[in-house]
């Protein structure tokens, strides 16, 4: 019989183990139904952990402990072999005027280039604008750092590329217009064909588009990018085990993931992090949603005000014309 990656257990077995850890069990009972169901499905060997949650992604794709994983993923997107030299701190990279926007993983490659890997679980209304701000802030920080190090010998040629990679679990409608294209590479080019070394490049990956495309079903074992995207999207343990047959190198990641099923206290802490992340994402989504509604209402009010102003102008012109004609008639009566 083939060995399963994820241990099969009953709900009663899982609950019995949890009850032996009173603190963990109380935490579990305090979760919402969605989170409890996800936790139980994983512990029963039915579901995988959600890779795109910040906690899981940073454990399985940690460039400090497993640099080869993130290196391979980045290499697939950039279509060139890369090596991670260092992992950089992310605090205070981008200020939105109110709070610090926390980014996911920031690394420096062996050629000096910077790569920011960002996970977006909810659709934002201005992905290009956000990505531009992330990249611009990172480039400005790098400019200040290099200029301080080089002093009088500083040259703009000392600066290296800044790559921004964003994985969207749910993308905005614009991405849906390209149903067979799930990775979009953006860089500044001259319409004349003139080649210049602009420093900012972007890779936008729409995972929901990937899931609906034929690529997610007809996998090429030689195509590691398809393997990685399938790994990010897989939710069922059965699908994960089937995926490992096509991409054997994923077995190590899923085995590491399955180990958490045997560490109930660590798993409870991880799912508590999920809850905080879900709440944070919900708040950010509500703020963005409300902001868009306010902006739309402001546009509608402005349009109505403009229409009223036009009507007032037209009425004023008619009143002036009536006054002119009235004066003309009065003048003829006097004659």
C-alpha positions, 0 to 999 in steps of 0.5 A: 500500500502506498504511503500517504504524506498526510496522516489520516485521522478521525475528528474524535482522535484529533479532538481527544489529542487537543483536549490533553492540551487545555490551553490549545483546546480553549484557543481552538474553541474560540476560533470562528467556524471557518478556521476550525473547519480548516484546522480539523480538515488538515489534522484529519489529513484531508486538506493542506495548509494554505501556503499563501498565508504569510506564516506558512509561506515564510516557513516553507519558502524561508530563504534563510533555511531553504534558499534553494526553494525561493531561488528556483521560484524566482529563477523560473519567473525571471527566466535566469538562474539566480542565487540569494546572497542575503535576506534583508529586513523589511521594517519601515520600507513603505509608509502610507502616512498612517501605518507601515505596510509590511512586505513579505520577503526581501532578498538580495541576489548575488549580482546585487539586484533586490527582489521583493516577493509579495503575497496579496490574498485579496484584490486591490483596486490599484495593483499597478499603483501599489506595486509602483510605490513598493518598487519606488520606495525600495529603489530610493532606500537602495539609492540612499544606502549605496550613495552613503557607502560610496560617498564621492565615488558614487555613480548611478551605475552602482545601482542594481535592478529592483524586481517586484514579484506579486502573487495574487490569490484573487486578482482584479477584473483586468487580469481576467481579460487574459484567461490564458496568461497568468504571469505578466512581466512589466518593465520600462521600454522606449517606443523607439526601440532604444535600449536603456537600463531602467532599474525597475521590473515587475512580475505579476502572477494571477493565481486564480487565472492560473487555476482556471487555465489549462496549464493547471491541469496539463502539467509539464514535469519539466516546467518548474514554474507550473509546479510552483504555482500548482503548489501555491494553489493546492488545497486538498491532500489528495491533490498534493500527493498527485502533484508530487508524482509529477513534481517529486521535488515537491515531496520535501515541502509537503512532508515538512508541511505534514509534520505540523500535524504532529505538533498540535501546539505549534499548529494552534499558534500557526492557525491563530496567526491565520486568524489575525491575518484574516482579520487584518486583510478584511479590515484592509479590504473594507477600508479600500472598499469604502474608499472606492465607494466614497470616491465614486460618490464624490464623482457622482456628486461632482457630475450632478453639480456639473449638470446643475451648473450647466442647467443654471448657465442655460437658464441664465442664458434663456433669462438674458435672451428673454430680457433682451426680447422683452426690451426689444418689444418694449422699444417697438411699443414706444415707437 
